[in-house]
Amino acid sequence: MMERELEPALIPSMMDIAKQVAYWRDSAKEDWAVAFELVHGGLQIHNPVRLADLAGLQPSPEQRDTLAEMNAFHLEGRYPESLTPLPTVEEARGYMTRGEGVFQWLMNQL
């Protein structure tokens, strides 16, 4: 039986493997640290309006309203039993349009 040779491009180099291991190890460490903080009482602020205030940002009244409206969907993600009604397609488009404006504003604050 003749052994088939693999093309060099198909054989992962040790460097690639080391980079992948380092990436997953570092990601796991970061995830563990966040989980630890969540369990032990830190990092509990999920309200985007409150986060903006803590960061010293000054969103306009319209931006604050958009952040507050979108907070309802964050609650649904964290607490599925809250049963926040899903938006209609039109409402979702409106959220995305307003959210895009807030997103661009936040990116400009960096």
Buried (B, 14 or more C-beta within 10 A) or exposed (E): EEEEEEEEEEEEEEEEEEEEEEEEEEEEEEEEEEEEEEEEEEEEEEBBBEEBBEEEEEBEEEBBBBBEBBBEBBEBEEEEEEEEEEBEEEEEEBBEEBBEEBEEBBEEEE
